[in-house]
Amino acid sequence: MADLASRFESNPLICPQDVPPSRDGVGVLCVLNPGAFRYQGKTGLLLRVAERPHQTEEYITTPVIDSDDPSGMSILSFRKDDPKLSYGDPRGFTYEGQNYLTTLSHLRLAWSDDGENFTVDPKPTLIGQGELETFGVEDARVTEIDGVFHITYTQVSERGFGVGLITTADWRTYERQGMILPPYNKDCAFFPEKIGGEYVALHRPSGGVHNIWIGGSPDGRHWGGHACLAAARPGAWDEQRIGCGAAPIRTDAGWLEIYHGANHDQRYCLGALLLDLDDPRKVLARSAEPIMEPIAPYEQRGFLGNVVFTNGHVVDGDTITAYYGASDEIVCGARLSIREILATLG
């Protein structure tokens, strides 16, 4: 199957050097995986900004938020030759059995009048707070329901990673609703409307397997009725793990969900699920091959190469404008046709 994405000629849209650090003593290593939305005629992105202190050859150094004071930060440092250190993935390491991240992430807004040229806010919008976010906040997904924007994101701490919820109506004031799905869970996106009188969301529990699940809620805070919606497929392009992208898109054929999948070489591609409009627990069709692959040079080389990962889009008629993280380092844009995606699903 041919890659269906029409990439912006101006890619990358936002790079680490475009984002001012949140504080002295750290630098922006990656900017990636934005949630996307429209507000007052503008396109907004809620970026994940990953920072860390200057690194040396002898040590791995990582920042941690003080649980009692979000403005405070501690720097942990570990010798690379320490036998208690296990380090292989650039995204994280283990010391004495405790998992740590190599970076500390916060969420920051960027705005555009044309959907392509963005201005990044000079300061963070949302930073980690409390004991469940000491390792930061990551990968926001934004869904507007009845004039309220629901921000689902990953809360990270030594307790693991779970799904947090923040709501806003004006992108100036925010209500933190706490952790709505406990560890280990992430990749959560609300449907853009209630179905059968309840909120519905996709999410990804992790316990040795990484599949897409679906659940319902009377209020968006308390969740149940969970079911596995789609599983990783042995021998396929999405054999190792899968997770949802942004909010599903209503079409005449069903709910269209763009999701990410990775193989055992950690090559991340995008595919599509088609779900029944009245009962989205029913999968009508699924991509046999990716609809978007890491084929551009900036998607193949970077902090973690061979990655395209989206959790934010806006829709205009037949056109999906997907904002995505490339190589886990930069933010890019691409357009896809709903009609063309549906045609690949038979």
N, C-alpha and C positions, 0 to 999 in steps of 0.2 A: 504494500500500500504506500502511496506517495504521502509525504508529510503535507498536511492540509493547512498549515499555518502560514500566513503572510506576515513576516516579521517587519517591524518598523525599520526603515532605513536609518533612522537616528539612533538605533540601539548601540550601546546601552543608554537607557534613559537617566538612570541615577547610579553613580559609582561611589565607593567609600570616600573619595576625596571631595565629593560634593556635600558631605554631611559633617558639620562641626561636631567634635567630641562633646560628650555630655559634661565632662569635668576635666580638670587638670590631671595629668598622670596616666591617661589612657588614650588610645588611638582607635579610630574606626577601622576595623578589619574587613567587615562585610556589611552590605545593605541588601536585603533580600525579602522575598516572600511577603509582599504587601497584600493586605485586604484592600478592596476597592469599592467605591460608592460614588453617588452623585448627590450634591447638596448645594442648593442655591445657585444652580447653573454651572457649577464647577465640578471637575472630577477630583476626588480626594483619594489619596493612598495612605494607608496606615502601615508604615514601613517597619520591618524588624531591623534594628540597628545593632550589630554585634561589635562589642569593644573589648579590648584587653590591654594590659600594660605592655611596655616594651619588653621583648623577650631576649634572652641570652642563650648562648650555646649550651651552658651548663644546667640551666634551670627551666622548668615549666612554671609559669606564673599565671594565676587566674584570679579575677576579682569576684568577691562575694558581697551581696548587700547585707547590711546589718539588719536583723529582723526587727529590732526595736526602733530603728531610725532609718527610714528609706533614703535619707540624704547621706547616710554614712556608708562606707565601703571598706572592706578589709581585703588585703592582698595576700593570697596563699602562694607559697613558693615551694617547689619540690625539685630535688636534684634528679636529673635524668638517669644517673647511674644508680639510683636507689633501687635495690631489688624489690622493694615493696610497691614500686611504681609499675603500672602496666600501661603502655602508651603505643598506640598504633593508628588510631583514627584521628584525623586532624580536628574533629569536632569534640572529642572528649578523651578522658583518661580515668584510670582507677588507681586509688592509693589506699592500701590496707583494706581493700574490699569496698571502699566508698567511691561511688561514681562522681566525677566532676566534669564540668564543661570547660573548654579552653577559652571561651568568651562569655561575656555577660551581655544579654540583650535587653533593650527597651523598645518601646513602640513610639514612632514619631510621624506626625502628619506631613504630607506634601500635597500641594494644590496646583491645579492646571486649568487654564481657560479652554485649551484645545485638546486635552487628553494626551498630549505628547510632550509638552515642555513644562516641567514641574519645578516649583520652588519649594525647597525643603524648609520646614520651620527650624529656627535656630536652636531650639531647646526640645528636650523630650516631651512627649505628650503624656505617656503613661510609663511609669517605672515600677519595678517590683516593690511590693509592700508585704510585710509580715513574714511569718516563718514558712509559708508555702511558696514564696517567690524570691527566696534568697539567692537563687541561681538565675533569676531574671524572668522575663515574660517574652513569649515568642509567637510568631506565625498567626496573626489575627485574621479572622474571617468576619466580614461585616454583612449583616442582613437587615434591611429595613422592613419592619412590619408595623402597619398602622401609624406611620410617622415616627416610630422609635427605632433607632439603630441598635441592633443587638451585636455586640462585639464578643465573639468567642475566641479564646486564645489559650496558649499553653502556659500553665504555671509550673515553674521548675524550682526544685529545692532538693535537699538531701533526702526528703521523703519520697522523691520520684517526680513524675510529671502527670498533671491532671488538667482538666478543662475548667477555665474560669470564664465568668460572664460579667461584662460591663455594659451598661446601657447609657445612651445619650440621645437627646433630641436636637441639640444645637452645636455639638462638637466644641463646646466650651466647658460644660459641666458634665460630670460623669458620676454614675451610681454603680459602685462595685457590689455585685450580687454574690461574690464568693465563688468557691469551687462547686461546680454543678455535677461533675463526673470525676470521681477520685482516681488516684493512680492505680494502674498505669493506663492512661488514656490521653488522646490528643486528636488532632485533625477533625474538629467538630464544626459543622455548619448547619445553621437553621434553614429550613424551607422558608420561602418568602411569604407564606400565608398559612393559616391554620387549615388542617385537613381533618374532617370529621369532628370539628370543634376543639382540636388540641394542637399544640405546637408539635412539630416533628423535626428531628435532627438526625444527621449522619454523624458517626463518630468512629474512633478506632481504638478499641481496647488492645492492650499488648500483654501477652503472657506466653511468649515463645512463638506466637503467630501474629500476623499483622493483616487483619481483614477489615472490611467496612461493615459496620453495624448500623442499625436504625433503632430509634426509640421515640417515645411520645411523652408529653408532659401537659398537665392542665394549666400551668402557669409559667413555663419556661425555666423553672428553677428545680423542680422535683421530677425525676425522670424514671420511667419504667417501660414495660412492654418491649424490652430489647430483643432484637433478633439479628442474626448474621445475614447481611444482605448480599455480600459478594466476597469471595475468598481468592487469595493468591492462587495462581494456576501453575502446577509443575510443568516445566519445560516451555512455558510461554514467556513473553516479554515482561510480564508482571508476576514472575514466579516467586520472588522473595518477599515482597511486601506491597500492599496497596493502601491508599488513604484518599479520602474525599478532597475535592478542591473547594471552590466557593459554593454559594447557595445553588441548589438545583434551579434550572430554568424551565418555566412552563412552556410547552409547545403543544400543538394539536395532537401530536403523536404520543405525548407522555412527558414526564419530568426528565429533562436531559441533565445529567451530572457529568462534568468533566473531572476525572480523577487521575491521580498519579500512581505509577507502578514502577517497581525496580526489579532488576534481575539479580543474580548472585554476584555480578560484577559491579553492583551499585550504580548501574546505568538507569537513570530516572527518565521515563517518558510519560506522555499523557494519553489517556484513552477516554472512552465514554460509556456510561450506563444509561439505559432508557428504562424509566420506572412508570408503573401504572399511575394515572392521574388521581384516581379515587383511592387506590390502595398502593402507596409507594413501596410497600414491602414486597411487591411483585416485580421482579426484574423481567422486562420484556425483551431486552437485547443488550449485548455488550460487545465492545470492540475486540475483534480477533487480533488486530494489529494496532500499533499506536497511531494516533491522529497527529501527534507532534513528538519529534525526537530531537535529541541534542546533536544537531548537525552543523550549526554555525560555530566558528572558531571560539567565540566568547562563551558558548555553552559547553564546549569540550575541554577548555583549560581554565583553571581558576582555583579557588580554595578547595572545592571538591568537584573535579571535572566530570563531564558527561552527565549533567543534570539540567533538566527543565522541570520546574515545580511551580504550580500556580495555586493560589488560594484567594484570588481576587479577580473579578471581571465586571464589566458593565455591558449592557445589551441594548442595541438599537436595531429593531426589526430583526432582520436575518443575521446581523453581525454581532458576534461576541468579540469584544476587545479584552483580551486576557493580559493581565500584568503578571509577570512571572520572575522568579529568581533563576538566574543562569549561573551554573557552576557554583552555587551557594555563595555568590560574591557580589553580584550586581543585579539591578532591576531592569527588565526589558519589557517590551510590548509586542503583541502579535494579534492579528485579526483572524477569526475563523468564521465560517459560514455554518449556521445551524442546519440549513438544507443539505450541505455537503456532508456534515457529520452524520445526519440521519440516514443519508444514502448509503454510507458505509455499514450501517447497522442492519441493513436489509429491511 
